[in-house]
C-alpha cells in the first residue's frame, strides 16, 4: 500500500489538526485518571490514535518542525 501524497497546503492542514490533537491529549492527561469522564477517555484514545496514524506517514513526519516533532515525541505514544 503506497502513501498518499499531499500538497503543501494539505500537509499544513494535517499538521495543524495533529497539533490540535496533541493539545487535547495534554489537556486530558493533566486530569487525574480516576477523574476523567467517559467522554474524556474516548477523546483521549481517539486523539492518541490520530497522532499515531499520522506519525506513521513519512511525508507528515518530514513536514514537522523540530518543535512540533519534539512535542509529539514527548507524548511517548
C-alpha positions as CSV (number, residue, x, y, z in Angstrom):
1,X,0.0,0.0,0.0
2,X,1.5,3.3,-1.1
3,X,1.2,6.5,0.9
4,X,-1.0,9.4,-0.4
5,X,1.0,12.5,-1.5
6,X,-0.3,15.8,-0.1
7,X,0.1,19.3,-1.4
8,X,1.9,21.8,0.9
9,X,-1.5,23.2,2.0
10,X,-2.9,19.8,2.7
11,X,0.2,18.9,4.7
12,X,-0.1,22.1,6.7
13,X,-3.7,21.2,7.5
14,X,-2.8,17.7,8.6
15,X,-0.1,19.1,10.8
16,X,-2.4,21.7,12.4
17,X,-5.0,19.1,13.1
18,X,-2.5,16.8,14.7
19,X,-1.0,19.6,16.8
20,X,-4.6,20.3,18.0
21,X,-4.8,16.6,18.9
22,X,-1.6,17.0,20.9
23,X,-3.2,19.8,22.9
24,X,-6.3,17.6,23.6
25,X,-4.0,14.7,24.8
26,X,-2.0,17.1,27.0
27,X,-5.2,18.6,28.5
28,X,-6.8,15.2,29.2
29,X,-3.7,13.7,30.6
30,X,-3.5,16.6,33.1
31,X,-6.7,15.3,34.6
32,X,-6.2,12.6,37.2
33,X,-7.1,9.3,35.5
34,X,-9.8,8.4,38.0
35,X,-11.4,11.9,37.5
36,X,-11.7,11.6,33.7
37,X,-15.2,11.3,32.3
38,X,-16.1,8.6,29.8
39,X,-16.1,11.2,27.0
40,X,-12.6,12.4,28.0
41,X,-11.4,8.8,28.0
42,X,-12.8,8.2,24.5
43,X,-11.5,11.6,23.3
44,X,-8.0,10.7,24.6
45,X,-8.0,7.3,22.8
46,X,-9.2,8.9,19.5
47,X,-6.6,11.7,19.6
48,X,-3.7,9.4,20.6
49,X,-4.6,7.1,17.7
50,X,-4.9,10.0,15.3
51,X,-1.3,11.1,16.2
52,X,0.0,7.6,15.9
53,X,-1.5,7.2,12.5
54,X,0.0,10.5,11.3
55,X,3.4,9.7,12.7
56,X,3.4,6.5,10.5
57,X,3.3,8.7,7.4
58,X,6.8,9.7,6.1
59,X,5.6,12.9,4.4
60,X,3.9,14.0,7.5
61,X,6.9,13.4,9.8
62,X,9.2,15.1,7.3
63,X,6.9,18.2,7.3
64,X,7.0,18.7,11.1
65,X,9.2,21.4,12.6
66,X,11.7,20.3,15.2
67,X,9.5,21.8,17.9
68,X,6.3,20.0,16.6
69,X,8.1,16.7,16.5
70,X,9.5,17.2,20.0
71,X,6.1,18.0,21.3
72,X,4.7,14.8,19.7
73,X,7.6,12.7,20.8
74,X,7.1,13.9,24.4
75,X,3.7,12.2,24.5
76,X,5.5,8.8,24.2
77,X,2.8,7.2,22.1
